[in-house]
Amino acid sequence: MIFPPFLRPGDTVGVVAPASWFPYEELADGLRILRNDWKLNVLEGDSLHAIDGPFAGSDDLRRADLQRLFDDPSVKAVFAARGGYGCYRIVDQLDLTCLHENPKWLVGFSDITVLLSLFYKHGIQSLHGLMPRQFGYPDRSQSLESVRQWLFGEIPAHYAVPAHSLNRVGEAKGPLVGGNLTILVNSLCTSTDIDFSGSILFIEDIDETLFSLDRMMTQLRRAGKLANLAGLVVGQFSDMRLNPSLPFGKDAFSIIADSVSEYNYPIIFDFPAGHVTYNLALPIGRTVVMKIDSEKGELLF
């Protein structure tokens, strides 16, 4: 895997909105942090000011915004300002040829998962982490710091989380893959479908029903995607919706545990990443080690 160069003050980065639109003024704190605190030169994409239904401009505009930054050798990182929905519509027409000669960071999560998967398919590491629209939120300071550390070469030695009752103890090593579960499932049999064999799979999601979660996990299992993992990291499943007329009878973590009960690889549950305040940055494509014992679960970098 290609590891993009770390950022340094004075580097040029780009900020675009490849998915849903949002009021431009909500980006003020994020741009200030990038420019004033991190001392970066920021190029702003046209999509930051565009609206086309739920999207930040047309598919062509958003795609061109990304492609321009991917092709510009002076740009050292590309930040998705927010997620939402939209990257899935434009991913197949993106060309990453220039990134093999001038690799750069891609930063984002949620709908951006399909772009992280595209980078992985092309052998380029990326960063699943907080996006600039949320950089200025006071309660996201730890999440923001984890993004800064990865981008500026202050890589943490490890992340450690308390033991969870559903954890499966053990040790594993492999490339870290994954992100938003809905996007991963919708990528099956497409150009961004990833071979999970031998990898450490990370999953998270938001605003899904328990029935849809069970359906997605079952689909991955039926497709053979869960059988040959090196390990599984279960992040946050936020704002899960109940069906009062037909209760499922299990919570999100129990549904996931049941879906992989026939396999014996190590599993970390309740990892702090996803649509939550404490959202640790994760290096997609990097080979990591996971260790789980009775007291804690760890990812070592």
C-alpha positions in Angstrom: 0.0 0.0 0.0 1.2 3.5 -0.8 1.5 5.7 2.3 0.9 9.3 1.4 3.5 11.8 2.7 2.7 13.5 6.0 1.6 17.1 5.9 3.8 20.1 6.9 2.8 23.7 7.6 2.6 25.5 4.3 1.3 22.5 2.4 -1.7 22.9 0.1 -4.8 20.9 0.8 -8.3 20.9 -0.8 -11.8 20.9 0.8 -14.7 19.7 -1.3 -18.3 18.6 -0.7 -18.6 15.4 -2.8 -21.9 14.3 -1.3 -24.7 16.3 0.4 -24.9 20.1 0.5 -24.8 22.3 3.6 -24.7 26.0 4.4 -21.2 27.3 3.6 -21.0 29.3 6.8 -21.0 26.0 8.8 -17.5 25.4 7.4 -16.0 28.6 8.9 -14.4 27.0 11.9 -13.1 24.1 9.9 -11.4 26.4 7.4 -10.0 28.6 10.2 -8.5 25.6 11.9 -6.9 24.3 8.6 -5.5 27.8 7.7 -4.7 29.4 11.1 -4.0 26.5 13.4 -2.6 23.9 11.0 -0.9 26.6 8.8 -2.1 25.0 5.6 -3.0 26.6 2.3 -6.6 25.7 1.5 -8.2 25.3 -2.0 -12.0 25.5 -1.8 -14.0 23.4 -4.3 -16.9 24.8 -6.2 -19.1 22.2 -4.6 -18.9 24.1 -1.3 -21.2 26.7 -2.7 -23.4 24.5 -4.9 -26.9 23.0 -4.4 -28.7 20.5 -6.6 -31.5 18.8 -4.7 -29.9 17.1 -1.7 -26.5 17.2 -3.3 -23.7 19.8 -3.3 -24.1 20.5 -6.9 -24.6 18.1 -9.9 -22.8 14.8 -10.1 -20.5 16.3 -12.8 -19.6 19.3 -10.7 -18.8 17.2 -7.6 -16.8 14.7 -9.6 -14.9 17.4 -11.4 -14.1 19.0 -8.0 -12.6 15.8 -6.7 -10.8 15.0 -9.9 -9.2 18.5 -10.1 -7.7 18.0 -6.6 -6.6 14.4 -7.3 -4.8 15.5 -10.4 -3.1 18.6 -8.9 0.4 17.6 -7.7 0.6 20.6 -5.3 -2.3 19.3 -3.3 -1.2 17.0 -0.4 -4.6 16.1 1.1 -8.2 16.2 0.1 -10.9 16.7 2.9 -14.5 15.9 2.3 -16.3 18.7 4.1 -19.2 16.4 5.1 -20.8 13.1 4.2 -24.5 12.5 3.6 -25.2 10.9 0.3 -23.7 11.4 -3.2 -20.2 9.9 -3.5 -21.7 6.6 -4.4 -23.1 8.2 -7.6 -19.8 9.6 -8.9 -17.1 7.1 -7.8 -16.9 5.0 -11.0 -15.9 7.9 -13.1 -13.0 9.0 -10.9 -9.4 8.5 -12.2 -6.7 7.9 -9.6 -3.8 7.5 -12.1 -2.1 10.7 -10.9 -2.2 9.6 -7.3 0.2 6.8 -7.9 2.9 9.4 -8.8 1.7 12.0 -6.3 -0.1 10.2 -3.5 -2.2 12.3 -1.1 -4.4 11.8 1.9 -8.2 11.5 1.5 -10.0 12.3 4.8 -13.7 11.5 5.6 -16.2 8.9 6.8 -19.8 7.9 6.4 -20.7 8.2 2.7 -17.0 8.9 2.0 -16.5 5.2 2.7 -17.0 4.4 -1.0 -14.1 6.8 -1.8 -11.9 5.2 0.9 -12.7 1.8 -0.7 -11.7 3.2 -4.1 -8.3 4.3 -2.7 -7.8 0.9 -1.1 -8.5 -0.8 -4.4 -5.8 1.4 -6.0 -3.4 0.6 -3.2 -3.4 4.0 -1.5 -4.0 4.5 2.2 -6.6 7.0 3.4 -8.0 8.3 6.7 -11.4 7.5 8.1 -12.0 10.4 10.4 -13.7 13.7 11.3 -14.5 16.1 8.5 -14.0 19.9 8.4 -17.7 20.8 8.9 -17.3 19.3 12.5 -13.8 20.5 13.2 -14.9 23.5 15.3 -17.4 21.5 17.5 -16.0 21.9 21.1 -17.0 18.3 21.9 -14.9 16.9 18.9 -11.5 18.2 20.0 -10.2 14.7 20.7 -11.5 13.4 17.4 -9.9 16.4 15.6 -6.6 15.8 17.3 -6.5 12.2 16.2 -6.9 13.4 12.6 -4.1 16.0 13.0 -1.8 13.4 14.5 -2.2 11.0 11.6 -1.8 13.7 8.9 1.2 15.3 10.5 3.2 12.2 11.3 2.5 11.9 15.0 1.1 8.4 14.6 -0.2 7.0 17.9 1.4 3.7 19.0 -2.0 2.2 19.7 -5.6 2.8 20.6 -6.9 1.0 23.6 -10.6 0.6 24.6 -12.2 -1.1 27.7 -13.2 -4.7 27.5 -16.8 -5.4 26.2 -18.8 -8.5 27.2 -19.1 -9.5 23.5 -15.4 -9.2 22.7 -13.7 -12.3 21.4 -10.1 -12.5 22.8 -7.1 -13.2 20.5 -4.6 -11.5 18.3 -4.6 -10.7 14.6 -2.7 -8.8 12.0 -3.9 -7.5 8.6 -4.8 -4.4 6.5 -7.5 -2.3 8.1 -10.5 -2.0 5.7 -14.1 -0.9 5.9 -16.2 2.0 7.2 -19.9 2.6 6.9 -21.7 -0.7 6.8 -24.5 0.4 4.4 -22.0 1.6 1.9 -19.9 -1.5 2.2 -23.0 -3.7 1.5 -24.1 -1.5 -1.4 -20.7 -1.9 -2.9 -20.9 -5.7 -3.3 -20.4 -6.7 -6.9 -19.3 -3.2 -7.9 -15.9 -1.6 -8.7 -15.5 -0.7 -5.0 -16.2 -4.2 -3.7 -13.3 -5.1 -1.4 -11.9 -8.6 -0.7 -12.0 -8.7 3.1 -10.0 -12.0 3.2 -7.1 -11.7 5.7 -8.1 -8.2 6.7 -9.2 -6.5 9.8 -12.7 -5.2 9.0 -14.1 -2.1 10.7 -17.8 -1.3 10.5 -20.1 1.4 11.8 -23.5 2.9 10.9 -26.2 5.3 11.9 -30.0 5.6 11.6 -30.8 2.1 10.5 -33.4 -0.3 11.8 -32.3 -3.4 13.6 -34.0 -5.4 10.9 -31.9 -3.7 8.2 -28.7 -4.2 10.3 -29.5 -7.9 10.5 -30.2 -8.1 6.8 -26.9 -6.4 5.9 -24.8 -8.6 8.2 -26.6 -11.7 6.8 -25.9 -10.5 3.2 -22.2 -10.2 4.0 -22.2 -13.6 5.5 -24.1 -15.1 2.6 -21.7 -13.5 0.2 -18.8 -15.1 2.0 -17.4 -11.8 3.1 -17.2 -12.6 6.9 -15.7 -16.1 6.7 -12.0 -15.3 6.2 -11.4 -12.1 8.2 -8.3 -11.8 10.3 -10.4 -9.8 12.8 -13.4 -7.5 13.2 -13.7 -4.1 14.8 -17.2 -3.0 15.6 -17.6 0.7 15.9 -20.6 2.8 16.9 -24.1 2.0 15.6 -25.8 5.3 16.4 -29.5 6.2 16.5 -30.7 2.7 15.7 -34.4 2.6 15.0 -36.8 0.2 16.7 -39.9 -1.3 15.2 -42.5 -1.2 18.0 -45.0 -3.3 16.2 -42.5 -6.2 15.8 -39.6 -5.9 18.3 -36.4 -7.5 17.1 -35.4 -8.5 20.7 -31.7 -7.8 20.3 -29.5 -4.7 20.2 -27.1 -3.9 17.4 -24.0 -5.4 18.9 -25.8 -8.7 19.7 -27.1 -8.9 16.1 -23.5 -8.5 14.8 -22.2 -11.0 17.3 -24.7 -13.6 16.1 -23.8 -12.9 12.5 -20.2 -14.0 13.1 -20.8 -16.6 15.7 -19.6 -19.4 13.5 -16.2 -17.9 13.0 -13.3 -17.7 15.5 -11.3 -14.6 14.8 -10.9 -11.9 17.5 -13.5 -9.1 17.7 -13.5 -5.7 19.4 -16.9 -4.2 20.2 -17.8 -0.6 21.0 -14.8 0.9 19.4 -15.0 4.7 19.4 -15.3 5.5 15.7 -18.3 6.4 13.6 -21.2 9.0 13.9 -20.3 9.9 17.5 -18.6 12.7 19.4 -15.5 10.6 20.1 -14.5 9.4 16.6 -11.0 8.2 16.4 -9.2 8.5 13.1 -8.5 5.1 11.4 -5.9 4.5 8.7 -7.7 2.5 6.0 -5.3 0.3 4.2 -2.6 0.3 6.8 -1.5 -3.0 8.3 -2.4 -3.1 12.0 -2.3 -5.5 14.9 -5.3 -6.1 17.1 -5.0 -7.6 20.6 -8.0 -8.4 22.8 -7.8 -9.8 26.3 -10.1 -9.9 29.3 -9.3 -6.3 30.2 -9.1 -4.3 27.0 -9.0 -4.3 23.2 -6.2 -2.7 21.3 -5.3 -1.6 17.8 -1.5 -1.2 17.4 0.0 0.8 14.5 
